[in-house]
């Protein structure tokens, strides 16, 4: 079920999965960082104003680097706390 429009910046969400090939064009360290957070709580940032159905999530990787990731809302759900 896609993430609904009731999330606000800072809400805790989970990136559930990514489509096959989504990571292919990224640097290896970015691939590793994004793969590591699949299924783990991260922060919702915003609904993408330019692309309907997309959301932005944000997380800090193990090296301390901030990542902003835009994905279709169907790949994100609210975290069960």
BAMI-793139 format. One record per residue: residue in three letters; z, y negated, x of N, C-alpha, C in turn. Coordinates in pm, whole numbers. Layout:
BEGIN
<drenba><code>ALA</code><n_pz>Z</n_pz><n_py>Y</n_py><n_px>X</n_px><ca_pz>Z</ca_pz><ca_py>Y</ca_py><ca_px>X</ca_px><c_pz>Z</c_pz><c_py>Y</c_py><c_px>X</c_px></drenba>
...
***
This chain:
BEGIN
<drenba><code>UNK</code><n_pz>0</n_pz><n_py>118</n_py><n_px>85</n_px><ca_pz>0</ca_pz><ca_py>0</ca_py><ca_px>0</ca_px><c_pz>0</c_pz><c_py>-124</c_py><c_px>89</c_px></drenba>
<drenba><code>UNK</code><n_pz>-97</n_pz><n_py>-215</n_py><n_px>73</n_px><ca_pz>-101</ca_pz><ca_py>-336</ca_py><ca_px>154</ca_px><c_pz>24</c_pz><c_py>-422</c_py><c_px>135</c_px></drenba>
<drenba><code>UNK</code><n_pz>54</n_pz><n_py>-495</n_py><n_px>237</n_px><ca_pz>167</ca_pz><ca_py>-587</ca_py><ca_px>231</ca_px><c_pz>140</c_pz><c_py>-692</c_py><c_px>123</c_px></drenba>
<drenba><code>UNK</code><n_pz>239</n_pz><n_py>-716</n_py><n_px>38</n_px><ca_pz>218</ca_pz><ca_py>-815</ca_py><ca_px>-68</ca_px><c_pz>233</c_pz><c_py>-956</c_py><c_px>-13</c_px></drenba>
<drenba><code>UNK</code><n_pz>206</n_pz><n_py>-1054</n_py><n_px>-95</n_px><ca_pz>206</ca_pz><ca_py>-1194</ca_py><ca_px>-51</ca_px><c_pz>343</c_pz><c_py>-1259</c_py><c_px>-55</c_px></drenba>
<drenba><code>UNK</code><n_pz>449</n_pz><n_py>-1180</n_py><n_px>-71</n_px><ca_pz>582</ca_pz><ca_py>-1239</ca_py><ca_px>-80</ca_px><c_pz>653</c_pz><c_py>-1251</c_py><c_px>55</c_px></drenba>
<drenba><code>UNK</code><n_pz>595</n_pz><n_py>-1201</n_py><n_px>161</n_px><ca_pz>658</ca_pz><ca_py>-1212</ca_py><ca_px>293</ca_px><c_pz>654</c_pz><c_py>-1357</c_py><c_px>342</c_px></drenba>
<drenba><code>UNK</code><n_pz>757</n_pz><n_py>-1393</n_py><n_px>414</n_px><ca_pz>762</ca_pz><ca_py>-1525</ca_py><ca_px>477</ca_px><c_pz>783</c_pz><c_py>-1506</c_py><c_px>627</c_px></drenba>
<drenba><code>UNK</code><n_pz>753</n_pz><n_py>-1609</n_py><n_px>702</n_px><ca_pz>767</ca_pz><ca_py>-1604</ca_py><ca_px>847</ca_px><c_pz>906</c_pz><c_py>-1555</c_py><c_px>885</c_px></drenba>
<drenba><code>UNK</code><n_pz>911</n_pz><n_py>-1458</n_py><n_px>974</n_px><ca_pz>1038</ca_pz><ca_py>-1403</ca_py><ca_px>1020</ca_px><c_pz>1081</c_pz><c_py>-1276</c_py><c_px>950</c_px></drenba>
<drenba><code>UNK</code><n_pz>1019</n_pz><n_py>-1243</n_py><n_px>836</n_px><ca_pz>1052</ca_pz><ca_py>-1117</ca_py><ca_px>769</ca_px><c_pz>1022</c_pz><c_py>-1000</c_py><c_px>862</c_px></drenba>
<drenba><code>UNK</code><n_pz>1098</n_pz><n_py>-894</n_py><n_px>848</n_px><ca_pz>1080</ca_pz><ca_py>-776</ca_py><ca_px>931</ca_px><c_pz>981</c_pz><c_py>-682</c_py><c_px>863</c_px></drenba>
<drenba><code>UNK</code><n_pz>877</n_pz><n_py>-645</n_py><n_px>938</n_px><ca_pz>773</ca_pz><ca_py>-556</ca_py><ca_px>889</ca_px><c_pz>747</c_pz><c_py>-447</c_py><c_px>992</c_px></drenba>
<drenba><code>UNK</code><n_pz>663</n_pz><n_py>-352</n_py><n_px>955</n_px><ca_pz>626</ca_pz><ca_py>-243</ca_py><ca_px>1045</ca_px><c_pz>474</c_pz><c_py>-230</c_py><c_px>1047</c_px></drenba>
<drenba><code>UNK</code><n_pz>418</n_pz><n_py>-223</n_py><n_px>1165</n_px><ca_pz>276</ca_pz><ca_py>-191</ca_py><ca_px>1180</ca_px><c_pz>267</c_pz><c_py>-39</c_py><c_px>1169</c_px></drenba>
<drenba><code>UNK</code><n_pz>207</n_pz><n_py>12</n_py><n_px>1063</n_px><ca_pz>210</ca_pz><ca_py>155</ca_py><ca_px>1036</ca_px><c_pz>106</c_pz><c_py>234</c_py><c_px>1115</c_px></drenba>
<drenba><code>UNK</code><n_pz>-10</n_pz><n_py>176</n_py><n_px>1136</n_px><ca_pz>-117</ca_pz><ca_py>241</ca_py><ca_px>1211</ca_px><c_pz>-228</c_pz><c_py>140</c_py><c_px>1234</c_px></drenba>
<drenba><code>UNK</code><n_pz>-325</n_pz><n_py>179</n_py><n_px>1312</n_px><ca_pz>-443</ca_pz><ca_py>95</ca_py><ca_px>1337</ca_px><c_pz>-567</c_pz><c_py>179</c_py><c_px>1318</c_px></drenba>
<drenba><code>UNK</code><n_pz>-677</n_pz><n_py>117</n_py><n_px>1281</n_px><ca_pz>-801</ca_pz><ca_py>194</ca_py><ca_px>1268</ca_px><c_pz>-848</c_pz><c_py>246</c_py><c_px>1405</c_px></drenba>
<drenba><code>UNK</code><n_pz>-916</n_pz><n_py>358</n_py><n_px>1402</n_px><ca_pz>-967</ca_pz><ca_py>416</ca_py><ca_px>1525</ca_px><c_pz>-1057</c_pz><c_py>314</c_py><c_px>1595</c_px></drenba>
<drenba><code>UNK</code><n_pz>-1036</n_pz><n_py>299</n_py><n_px>1725</n_px><ca_pz>-1118</ca_pz><ca_py>209</ca_py><ca_px>1805</ca_px><c_pz>-1068</c_pz><c_py>66</c_py><c_px>1809</c_px></drenba>
<drenba><code>UNK</code><n_pz>-966</n_pz><n_py>31</n_py><n_px>1731</n_px><ca_pz>-918</ca_pz><ca_py>-106</ca_py><ca_px>1723</ca_px><c_pz>-871</c_pz><c_py>-158</c_py><c_px>1859</c_px></drenba>
<drenba><code>UNK</code><n_pz>-811</n_pz><n_py>-72</n_py><n_px>1940</n_px><ca_pz>-757</ca_pz><ca_py>-113</ca_py><ca_px>2069</ca_px><c_pz>-858</c_pz><c_py>-109</c_py><c_px>2183</c_px></drenba>
<drenba><code>UNK</code><n_pz>-973</n_pz><n_py>-51</n_py><n_px>2161</n_px><ca_pz>-1068</ca_pz><ca_py>-20</ca_py><ca_px>2268</ca_px><c_pz>-1106</c_pz><c_py>-138</c_py><c_px>2357</c_px></drenba>
<drenba><code>UNK</code><n_pz>-1120</n_pz><n_py>-258</n_py><n_px>2303</n_px><ca_pz>-1166</ca_pz><ca_py>-372</ca_py><ca_px>2382</ca_px><c_pz>-1053</c_pz><c_py>-452</c_py><c_px>2446</c_px></drenba>
<drenba><code>UNK</code><n_pz>-931</n_pz><n_py>-405</n_py><n_px>2430</n_px><ca_pz>-815</ca_pz><ca_py>-477</ca_py><ca_px>2485</ca_px><c_pz>-783</c_pz><c_py>-427</c_py><c_px>2625</c_px></drenba>
<drenba><code>UNK</code><n_pz>-713</n_pz><n_py>-512</n_py><n_px>2701</n_px><ca_pz>-665</ca_pz><ca_py>-471</ca_py><ca_px>2833</ca_px><c_pz>-567</c_pz><c_py>-355</c_py><c_px>2819</c_px></drenba>
<drenba><code>UNK</code><n_pz>-560</n_pz><n_py>-267</n_py><n_px>2919</n_px><ca_pz>-471</ca_pz><ca_py>-152</ca_py><ca_px>2910</ca_px><c_pz>-325</c_pz><c_py>-190</c_py><c_px>2881</c_px></drenba>
<drenba><code>UNK</code><n_pz>-277</n_pz><n_py>-298</n_py><n_px>2940</n_px><ca_pz>-138</ca_pz><ca_py>-338</ca_py><ca_px>2916</ca_px><c_pz>-117</c_pz><c_py>-385</c_py><c_px>2772</c_px></drenba>
<drenba><code>UNK</code><n_pz>-217</n_pz><n_py>-447</n_py><n_px>2712</n_px><ca_pz>-209</ca_pz><ca_py>-487</ca_py><ca_px>2572</ca_px><c_pz>-217</c_pz><c_py>-365</c_py><c_px>2481</c_px></drenba>
<drenba><code>UNK</code><n_pz>-303</n_pz><n_py>-271</n_py><n_px>2515</n_px><ca_pz>-311</ca_pz><ca_py>-146</ca_py><ca_px>2439</ca_px><c_pz>-177</c_pz><c_py>-75</c_py><c_px>2437</c_px></drenba>
<drenba><code>UNK</code><n_pz>-113</n_pz><n_py>-66</n_py><n_px>2554</n_px><ca_pz>17</ca_pz><ca_py>2</ca_py><ca_px>2565</ca_px><c_pz>124</c_pz><c_py>-71</c_py><c_px>2485</c_px></drenba>
<drenba><code>UNK</code><n_pz>124</n_pz><n_py>-204</n_py><n_px>2491</n_px><ca_pz>226</ca_pz><ca_py>-283</ca_py><ca_px>2420</ca_px><c_pz>212</c_pz><c_py>-267</c_py><c_px>2269</c_px></drenba>
<drenba><code>UNK</code><n_pz>91</n_pz><n_py>-273</n_py><n_px>2219</n_px><ca_pz>69</ca_pz><ca_py>-260</ca_py><ca_px>2075</ca_px><c_pz>97</c_pz><c_py>-118</c_py><c_px>2028</c_px></drenba>
<drenba><code>UNK</code><n_pz>53</n_pz><n_py>-20</n_py><n_px>2103</n_px><ca_pz>80</ca_pz><ca_py>119</ca_py><ca_px>2067</ca_px><c_pz>230</c_pz><c_py>146</c_py><c_px>2061</c_px></drenba>
<drenba><code>UNK</code><n_pz>306</n_pz><n_py>84</n_py><n_px>2150</n_px><ca_pz>451</ca_pz><ca_py>106</ca_py><ca_px>2156</ca_px><c_pz>524</c_pz><c_py>55</c_py><c_px>2033</c_px></drenba>
<drenba><code>UNK</code><n_pz>468</n_pz><n_py>-42</n_py><n_px>1961</n_px><ca_pz>541</ca_pz><ca_py>-98</ca_py><ca_px>1846</ca_px><c_pz>497</c_pz><c_py>-38</c_py><c_px>1712</c_px></drenba>
<drenba><code>UNK</code><n_pz>397</n_pz><n_py>48</n_py><n_px>1713</n_px><ca_pz>357</ca_pz><ca_py>112</ca_py><ca_px>1587</ca_px><c_pz>475</c_pz><c_py>193</c_py><c_px>1534</c_px></drenba>
<drenba><code>UNK</code><n_pz>511</n_pz><n_py>164</n_py><n_px>1409</n_px><ca_pz>623</ca_pz><ca_py>233</ca_py><ca_px>1346</ca_px><c_pz>759</c_pz><c_py>170</c_py><c_px>1372</c_px></drenba>
<drenba><code>UNK</code><n_pz>762</n_pz><n_py>62</n_py><n_px>1449</n_px><ca_pz>889</ca_pz><ca_py>-5</ca_py><ca_px>1482</ca_px><c_pz>895</c_pz><c_py>-143</c_py><c_px>1416</c_px></drenba>
<drenba><code>UNK</code><n_pz>1015</n_pz><n_py>-191</n_py><n_px>1387</n_px><ca_pz>1029</ca_pz><ca_py>-323</ca_py><ca_px>1324</ca_px><c_pz>979</c_pz><c_py>-435</c_py><c_px>1415</c_px></drenba>
<drenba><code>UNK</code><n_pz>898</n_pz><n_py>-524</n_py><n_px>1357</n_px><ca_pz>849</ca_pz><ca_py>-644</ca_py><ca_px>1424</ca_px><c_pz>853</c_pz><c_py>-758</c_py><c_px>1324</c_px></drenba>
<drenba><code>UNK</code><n_pz>817</n_pz><n_py>-878</n_py><n_px>1366</n_px><ca_pz>825</ca_pz><ca_py>-994</ca_py><ca_px>1277</ca_px><c_pz>690</c_pz><c_py>-1027</c_py><c_px>1213</c_px></drenba>
<drenba><code>UNK</code><n_pz>698</n_pz><n_py>-1058</n_py><n_px>1085</n_px><ca_pz>583</ca_pz><ca_py>-1113</ca_py><ca_px>1014</ca_px><c_pz>569</c_pz><c_py>-1258</c_py><c_px>1056</c_px></drenba>
<drenba><code>UNK</code><n_pz>446</n_pz><n_py>-1303</n_py><n_px>1080</n_px><ca_pz>424</ca_pz><ca_py>-1441</ca_py><ca_px>1118</ca_px><c_pz>361</c_pz><c_py>-1520</c_py><c_px>1004</c_px></drenba>
<drenba><code>UNK</code><n_pz>243</n_pz><n_py>-1476</n_py><n_px>956</n_px><ca_pz>178</ca_pz><ca_py>-1549</ca_py><ca_px>849</ca_px><c_pz>63</c_pz><c_py>-1469</c_py><c_px>789</c_px></drenba>
<drenba><code>UNK</code><n_pz>18</n_pz><n_py>-1515</n_py><n_px>674</n_px><ca_pz>-105</ca_pz><ca_py>-1464</ca_py><ca_px>613</ca_px><c_pz>-219</c_pz><c_py>-1541</c_py><c_px>675</c_px></drenba>
<drenba><code>UNK</code><n_pz>-323</n_pz><n_py>-1473</n_py><n_px>713</n_px><ca_pz>-436</ca_pz><ca_py>-1539</ca_py><ca_px>777</ca_px><c_pz>-513</c_pz><c_py>-1621</c_py><c_px>674</c_px></drenba>
<drenba><code>UNK</code><n_pz>-518</n_pz><n_py>-1752</n_py><n_px>695</n_px><ca_pz>-583</ca_pz><ca_py>-1842</ca_py><ca_px>600</ca_px><c_pz>-736</c_pz><c_py>-1829</c_py><c_px>605</c_px></drenba>
<drenba><code>UNK</code><n_pz>-787</n_pz><n_py>-1786</n_py><n_px>719</n_px><ca_pz>-932</ca_pz><ca_py>-1778</ca_py><ca_px>735</ca_px><c_pz>-990</c_pz><c_py>-1646</c_py><c_px>685</c_px></drenba>
<drenba><code>UNK</code><n_pz>-915</n_pz><n_py>-1538</n_py><n_px>701</n_px><ca_pz>-965</ca_pz><ca_py>-1406</ca_py><ca_px>663</ca_px><c_pz>-874</c_pz><c_py>-1345</c_py><c_px>557</c_px></drenba>
<drenba><code>UNK</code><n_pz>-923</n_pz><n_py>-1341</n_py><n_px>435</n_px><ca_pz>-847</ca_pz><ca_py>-1286</ca_py><ca_px>323</ca_px><c_pz>-811</c_pz><c_py>-1140</c_py><c_px>351</c_px></drenba>
<drenba><code>UNK</code><n_pz>-686</n_pz><n_py>-1105</n_py><n_px>325</n_px><ca_pz>-643</ca_pz><ca_py>-967</ca_py><ca_px>343</ca_px><c_pz>-588</c_pz><c_py>-938</c_py><c_px>482</c_px></drenba>
<drenba><code>UNK</code><n_pz>-586</n_pz><n_py>-1038</n_py><n_px>569</n_px><ca_pz>-532</ca_pz><ca_py>-1020</ca_py><ca_px>703</ca_px><c_pz>-398</c_pz><c_py>-1090</c_py><c_px>716</c_px></drenba>
<drenba><code>UNK</code><n_pz>-314</n_pz><n_py>-1035</n_py><n_px>802</n_px><ca_pz>-185</ca_pz><ca_py>-1095</ca_py><ca_px>831</ca_px><c_pz>-166</c_pz><c_py>-1101</c_py><c_px>983</c_px></drenba>
<drenba><code>UNK</code><n_pz>-76</n_pz><n_py>-1188</n_py><n_px>1025</n_px><ca_pz>-42</ca_pz><ca_py>-1197</ca_py><ca_px>1166</ca_px><c_pz>101</c_pz><c_py>-1151</c_py><c_px>1184</c_px></drenba>
<drenba><code>UNK</code><n_pz>121</n_pz><n_py>-1062</n_py><n_px>1281</n_px><ca_pz>255</ca_pz><ca_py>-1017</ca_py><ca_px>1317</ca_px><c_pz>278</c_pz><c_py>-1056</c_py><c_px>1462</c_px></drenba>
<drenba><code>UNK</code><n_pz>405</n_pz><n_py>-1064</n_py><n_px>1501</n_px><ca_pz>438</ca_pz><ca_py>-1106</ca_py><ca_px>1635</ca_px><c_pz>550</c_pz><c_py>-1018</c_py><c_px>1691</c_px></drenba>
<drenba><code>UNK</code><n_pz>541</n_pz><n_py>-990</n_py><n_px>1821</n_px><ca_pz>646</ca_pz><ca_py>-913</ca_py><ca_px>1887</ca_px><c_pz>648</c_pz><c_py>-948</c_py><c_px>2035</c_px></drenba>
<drenba><code>UNK</code><n_pz>758</n_pz><n_py>-915</n_py><n_px>2101</n_px><ca_pz>773</ca_pz><ca_py>-932</ca_py><ca_px>2245</ca_px><c_pz>773</c_pz><c_py>-793</c_py><c_px>2306</c_px></drenba>
<drenba><code>UNK</code><n_pz>686</n_pz><n_py>-772</n_py><n_px>2405</n_px><ca_pz>677</ca_pz><ca_py>-639</ca_py><ca_px>2466</ca_px><c_pz>785</c_pz><c_py>-618</c_py><c_px>2572</c_px></drenba>
<drenba><code>UNK</code><n_pz>786</n_pz><n_py>-500</n_py><n_px>2631</n_px><ca_pz>889</ca_pz><ca_py>-464</ca_py><ca_px>2730</ca_px><c_pz>886</c_pz><c_py>-553</c_py><c_px>2854</c_px></drenba>
<drenba><code>UNK</code><n_pz>772</n_pz><n_py>-618</n_py><n_px>2879</n_px><ca_pz>760</ca_pz><ca_py>-708</ca_py><ca_px>2994</ca_px><c_pz>799</c_pz><c_py>-852</c_py><c_px>2962</c_px></drenba>
<drenba><code>UNK</code><n_pz>833</n_pz><n_py>-875</n_py><n_px>2832</n_px><ca_pz>872</ca_pz><ca_py>-1009</ca_py><ca_px>2790</ca_px><c_pz>756</c_pz><c_py>-1095</c_py><c_px>2744</c_px></drenba>
<drenba><code>UNK</code><n_pz>638</n_pz><n_py>-1035</n_py><n_px>2727</n_px><ca_pz>520</ca_pz><ca_py>-1109</ca_py><ca_px>2682</ca_px><c_pz>514</c_pz><c_py>-1110</c_py><c_px>2530</c_px></drenba>
<drenba><code>UNK</code><n_pz>483</n_pz><n_py>-1226</n_py><n_px>2475</n_px><ca_pz>470</ca_pz><ca_py>-1241</ca_py><ca_px>2329</ca_px><c_pz>328</c_pz><c_py>-1202</c_py><c_px>2288</c_px></drenba>
<drenba><code>UNK</code><n_pz>318</n_pz><n_py>-1122</n_py><n_px>2182</n_px><ca_pz>189</ca_pz><ca_py>-1080</ca_py><ca_px>2129</ca_px><c_pz>179</c_pz><c_py>-1123</c_py><c_px>1984</c_px></drenba>
<drenba><code>UNK</code><n_pz>68</n_pz><n_py>-1185</n_py><n_px>1948</n_px><ca_pz>34</ca_pz><ca_py>-1216</ca_py><ca_px>1810</ca_px><c_pz>-83</c_pz><c_py>-1125</c_py><c_px>1774</c_px></drenba>
<drenba><code>UNK</code><n_pz>-67</n_pz><n_py>-1046</n_py><n_px>1669</n_px><ca_pz>-167</ca_pz><ca_py>-948</ca_py><ca_px>1633</ca_px><c_pz>-212</c_pz><c_py>-972</c_py><c_px>1489</c_px></drenba>
<drenba><code>UNK</code><n_pz>-341</n_pz><n_py>-989</n_py><n_px>1469</n_px><ca_pz>-398</ca_pz><ca_py>-1005</ca_py><ca_px>1335</ca_px><c_pz>-457</c_pz><c_py>-872</c_py><c_px>1291</c_px></drenba>
<drenba><code>UNK</code><n_pz>-407</n_pz><n_py>-822</n_py><n_px>1179</n_px><ca_pz>-454</ca_pz><ca_py>-694</ca_py><ca_px>1125</ca_px><c_pz>-467</c_pz><c_py>-705</c_py><c_px>974</c_px></drenba>
<drenba><code>UNK</code><n_pz>-542</n_pz><n_py>-612</n_py><n_px>915</n_px><ca_pz>-550</ca_pz><ca_py>-606</ca_py><ca_px>769</ca_px><c_pz>-412</c_pz><c_py>-573</c_py><c_px>715</c_px></drenba>
<drenba><code>UNK</code><n_pz>-380</n_pz><n_py>-631</n_py><n_px>602</n_px><ca_pz>-246</ca_pz><ca_py>-612</ca_py><ca_px>544</ca_px><c_pz>-218</c_pz><c_py>-467</c_py><c_px>510</c_px></drenba>
<drenba><code>UNK</code><n_pz>-320</n_pz><n_py>-385</n_py><n_px>495</n_px><ca_pz>-299</ca_pz><ca_py>-244</ca_py><ca_px>462</ca_px><c_pz>-235</c_pz><c_py>-166</c_py><c_px>578</c_px></drenba>
<drenba><code>UNK</code><n_pz>-232</n_pz><n_py>-225</n_py><n_px>697</n_px><ca_pz>-172</ca_pz><ca_py>-159</ca_py><ca_px>813</ca_px><c_pz>-28</c_pz><c_py>-203</c_py><c_px>837</c_px></drenba>
<drenba><code>UNK</code><n_pz>25</n_pz><n_py>-284</n_py><n_px>746</n_px><ca_pz>160</ca_pz><ca_py>-339</ca_py><ca_px>763</ca_px><c_pz>239</c_pz><c_py>-316</c_py><c_px>634</c_px></drenba>
<drenba><code>UNK</code><n_pz>366</n_pz><n_py>-283</n_py><n_px>649</n_px><ca_pz>454</ca_pz><ca_py>-270</ca_py><ca_px>533</ca_px><c_pz>587</c_pz><c_py>-337</c_py><c_px>567</c_px></drenba>
<drenba><code>UNK</code><n_pz>663</n_pz><n_py>-368</n_py><n_px>464</n_px><ca_pz>798</ca_pz><ca_py>-421</ca_py><ca_px>487</ca_px><c_pz>882</c_pz><c_py>-313</c_py><c_px>554</c_px></drenba>
<drenba><code>UNK</code><n_pz>970</n_pz><n_py>-354</n_py><n_px>643</n_px><ca_pz>1059</ca_pz><ca_py>-260</ca_py><ca_px>710</ca_px><c_pz>1169</c_pz><c_py>-217</c_py><c_px>613</c_px></drenba>
<drenba><code>UNK</code><n_pz>1207</n_pz><n_py>-93</n_py><n_px>622</n_px><ca_pz>1320</ca_pz><ca_py>-44</ca_py><ca_px>543</ca_px><c_pz>1444</c_pz><c_py>-58</c_py><c_px>629</c_px></drenba>
<drenba><code>UNK</code><n_pz>1527</n_pz><n_py>-154</n_py><n_px>598</n_px><ca_pz>1646</ca_pz><ca_py>-181</ca_py><ca_px>679</ca_px><c_pz>1768</c_pz><c_py>-112</c_py><c_px>625</c_px></drenba>
***
